[in-house]
Amino acid sequence: MEASGPNKTERQDFILTTGKRKTAIARTFLSPQGQGKFVVNGKPMEQYFGNHPWQKAAVLKPLAVSKLVKADVRIEVRGGGVTGQADAIKHGLARAIAQIDGKLKKLMRDQGFLTRDSRIVERKKPGRPKARRRFQFSKR
């Protein structure tokens, strides 16, 4: 009996990876041969990161370092804020670029793009107003 799922002889024309940062999760679809389109959640990247030029620059770093200017990139990102989403996109994009070639993987690793930033918000503790903040103490 044949297993269900896509036919193994079918060729994919894109690389699918996932990037994470804080609570943001980005699914990255990278087509190495393309026209240089960069779409985030159905919008052009310039429109998605409108008032945040530093996030746009952070997202483009893996492409600039690897010199893949003509690659088509489609991103689906959920959760978190603008900075977390930008870093999740950068992480996913670097992982996709690393799958293309071993030299590019070493380049992404040397730049620190493949390392998952595991810092997340610390949970609130009972009996305290925030995670570490304590209520004001009065001796008398």
C-alpha positions in Angstrom: 0.0 0.0 0.0 1.3 3.5 -0.9 1.8 6.1 1.8 -0.3 9.2 1.7 1.2 12.6 1.1 2.9 14.4 -1.8 4.6 12.3 -4.5 8.3 11.9 -3.8 9.1 12.5 -7.5 7.5 16.0 -7.4 10.1 18.7 -7.3 9.7 21.6 -4.9 10.8 25.0 -6.2 11.1 26.6 -2.8 12.7 25.9 0.6 10.4 25.9 3.7 11.8 26.8 7.1 10.6 28.2 10.4 12.2 31.0 12.5 11.3 31.9 16.0 11.9 34.8 18.4 10.0 35.5 21.7 6.4 34.5 20.8 6.7 35.3 17.0 6.9 32.4 14.6 7.8 32.9 10.9 7.3 30.4 8.1 9.7 31.2 5.4 9.3 30.2 1.7 12.5 30.9 -0.2 12.8 30.4 -4.0 16.5 30.9 -4.9 15.7 31.6 -8.6 13.3 34.5 -8.7 12.9 38.2 -9.4 13.7 39.5 -5.9 10.2 39.8 -4.4 9.9 39.9 -0.6 6.3 39.5 0.7 5.3 39.4 4.4 1.8 38.2 5.2 0.6 39.1 1.7 2.1 42.6 1.7 5.3 44.0 0.3 8.0 44.2 3.0 8.2 48.0 2.7 4.5 48.2 3.5 4.6 45.7 6.3 7.6 47.3 8.1 6.5 50.9 7.2 7.7 53.0 10.1 10.4 50.6 11.3 13.4 50.9 9.0 15.8 49.1 11.4 13.6 46.0 11.4 13.6 46.0 7.6 17.4 46.3 7.6 17.6 43.4 10.1 15.4 41.2 7.9 17.5 41.8 4.8 20.9 41.1 6.5 20.9 37.3 5.6 20.2 38.1 2.0 22.8 40.8 1.8 25.5 38.6 3.5 24.8 35.7 1.2 24.4 37.9 -1.9 21.0 36.3 -2.9 19.5 39.4 -4.3 17.3 37.7 -6.9 15.7 35.3 -4.5 11.9 35.4 -4.0 10.9 35.3 -0.4 7.4 34.8 1.0 6.8 35.0 4.8 3.9 34.1 7.0 4.5 35.4 10.5 2.3 35.3 13.6 2.5 36.4 17.2 4.7 38.9 19.0 5.5 42.5 18.1 7.3 44.1 15.2 10.8 43.5 16.6 10.1 39.8 17.5 8.6 39.2 14.1 11.5 40.8 12.3 14.0 38.6 14.2 11.9 35.5 13.6 11.9 36.3 9.9 15.7 36.8 10.0 16.1 33.5 11.7 13.9 31.6 9.3 15.5 33.2 6.2 19.0 32.4 7.4 17.9 28.7 8.0 16.5 28.6 4.4 19.7 30.1 3.0 21.8 27.6 4.9 20.0 24.7 3.2 21.1 25.9 -0.2 24.8 25.3 0.2 27.3 24.2 2.9 29.4 27.4 2.4 26.3 29.5 2.9 25.5 27.5 6.1 29.0 28.3 7.5 28.6 32.0 6.5 25.2 32.2 8.3 26.6 30.4 11.4 29.6 32.8 11.5 27.3 35.8 11.4 25.2 34.3 14.2 22.0 34.2 12.2 21.3 30.4 12.8 21.4 30.7 16.6 17.9 30.8 18.1 17.5 33.6 20.6 15.8 31.7 23.4 15.0 34.8 25.6 11.3 35.0 26.3 9.2 37.0 28.8 9.5 35.7 32.4 6.2 34.6 33.9 4.4 36.6 36.6 4.8 35.1 40.1 2.0 34.8 42.7 2.1 37.4 45.5 4.0 39.9 43.3 2.7 42.6 40.9 5.1 41.5 38.1 7.7 38.7 37.5 10.3 40.2 39.9 8.8 43.4 41.2 7.6 43.2 44.8 5.0 45.3 46.6 6.5 48.1 48.7 7.7 47.0 52.1 6.9 49.1 55.1 8.6 48.3 58.4 6.2 50.4 60.5 
